[in-house]
């Protein structure tokens, strides 16, 4: 069993910055991809940024150039640095780790509890 705990959300003025963190704990043999997703009321959850085990990254066009995803494998943690925030970035942000708990087992997606990011004008 794996648990993900997110932190770093909050209220920020447009143009400001936030750094989200998501740490996993539990039975973890290894983690493949990690990612950040967001969802606003009435909207579908969308991928914001992902990072592979090799460090390759992918960003939504809407955040490209403003957000940076990174990972610390020793800490089982994924980060999202959010710069130049806009009101349209307002959403609940969820992290995801694709975790292999045992070397013989398939990897499973685990989700964080979500953290609110609100950007005011």
C-alpha positions as CSV (number, residue, x, y, z in Angstrom):
1,X,0.0,0.0,0.0
2,X,1.3,3.4,-1.0
3,X,0.1,6.8,0.3
4,X,0.8,10.2,-1.4
5,X,0.7,13.4,0.6
6,X,0.6,16.7,-1.2
7,X,1.6,20.1,0.1
8,X,2.3,23.6,-1.1
9,X,-1.0,24.8,-2.4
10,X,-2.7,28.0,-1.4
11,X,-3.7,31.5,-2.4
12,X,-1.4,33.6,-4.6
13,X,-1.6,36.8,-6.6
14,X,-1.5,36.6,-10.4
15,X,2.2,36.6,-11.5
16,X,3.2,34.9,-8.3
17,X,4.8,31.5,-7.7
18,X,4.1,28.3,-5.8
19,X,5.9,25.1,-5.3
20,X,3.9,21.9,-4.9
21,X,5.4,18.8,-3.3
22,X,4.1,15.2,-3.3
23,X,5.8,12.6,-1.2
24,X,5.0,8.9,-1.4
25,X,5.3,6.5,1.5
26,X,4.7,2.8,2.0
27,X,5.8,-0.2,0.1
28,X,7.9,1.1,-2.8
29,X,10.3,-0.9,-4.8
30,X,10.5,1.7,-7.5
31,X,8.6,4.5,-9.2
32,X,8.2,4.9,-12.9
33,X,6.5,8.1,-14.1
34,X,5.3,10.8,-11.8
35,X,2.9,13.6,-12.8
36,X,0.7,16.5,-11.8
37,X,-2.9,16.8,-12.9
38,X,-5.5,19.5,-12.2
39,X,-9.2,19.8,-12.1
40,X,-11.5,22.8,-11.8
41,X,-15.2,22.5,-11.0
42,X,-17.2,21.5,-14.1
43,X,-14.1,20.5,-16.0
44,X,-12.3,17.3,-16.8
45,X,-9.1,16.5,-15.0
46,X,-6.2,17.3,-17.2
47,X,-2.5,16.5,-17.3
48,X,-0.3,19.4,-16.3
49,X,3.2,17.9,-16.3
50,X,4.7,14.4,-16.2
51,X,8.2,13.2,-15.7
52,X,9.6,9.8,-16.5
53,X,12.0,7.7,-14.5
54,X,14.8,8.9,-16.7
55,X,13.9,12.5,-16.2
56,X,12.1,13.2,-19.4
57,X,9.3,15.8,-19.1
58,X,6.1,16.6,-20.8
59,X,4.0,19.7,-20.2
60,X,0.6,20.9,-21.2
61,X,0.8,23.7,-23.7
62,X,-1.0,26.0,-21.2
63,X,1.8,25.8,-18.7
64,X,4.8,25.3,-20.9
65,X,7.5,27.8,-20.0
66,X,6.0,28.6,-16.7
67,X,5.9,25.3,-14.7
68,X,8.7,23.0,-14.0
69,X,8.3,19.4,-12.8
70,X,11.2,17.6,-11.0
71,X,11.6,14.5,-8.9
72,X,13.8,13.3,-6.1
73,X,13.8,9.5,-6.2
74,X,15.6,9.1,-2.9
75,X,12.7,11.0,-1.2
76,X,10.0,9.4,-3.4
77,X,8.9,13.0,-4.1
78,X,7.7,14.9,-7.2
79,X,7.7,18.7,-7.3
80,X,5.9,21.3,-9.4
81,X,7.4,24.8,-9.5
82,X,4.7,27.1,-10.7
83,X,5.8,30.5,-11.9
84,X,3.9,33.4,-13.5
85,X,0.6,32.0,-12.2
86,X,-2.6,33.1,-13.9
87,X,-6.2,33.0,-12.7
88,X,-6.8,30.2,-15.2
89,X,-4.4,28.0,-13.2
90,X,-6.9,27.9,-10.4
91,X,-7.7,24.3,-9.7
92,X,-7.3,21.4,-7.4
93,X,-3.9,19.8,-8.2
94,X,-3.4,16.1,-7.9
95,X,-0.1,14.2,-8.0
96,X,0.3,10.7,-9.3
97,X,3.1,8.2,-8.9
98,X,3.3,5.0,-10.9
99,X,4.7,2.6,-8.3
100,X,6.0,-0.9,-8.3
101,X,5.8,-2.2,-4.8
102,X,7.6,-5.5,-5.5
103,X,10.0,-6.5,-8.3
104,X,7.6,-9.2,-9.5
105,X,4.5,-7.0,-9.5
106,X,3.1,-4.7,-12.0
107,X,3.3,-1.0,-11.3
108,X,0.1,0.8,-10.1
109,X,-1.0,4.4,-10.2
110,X,-1.4,6.1,-6.9
111,X,-3.0,9.5,-6.4
112,X,-2.5,12.3,-3.9
113,X,-5.4,13.8,-2.0
114,X,-5.3,17.0,-4.0
115,X,-4.3,20.5,-3.0
116,X,-6.1,23.7,-3.9
117,X,-4.3,26.4,-5.9
118,X,-6.1,29.7,-6.2
119,X,-4.7,32.5,-8.2
120,X,-6.3,35.9,-7.8
121,X,-6.2,38.9,-10.2
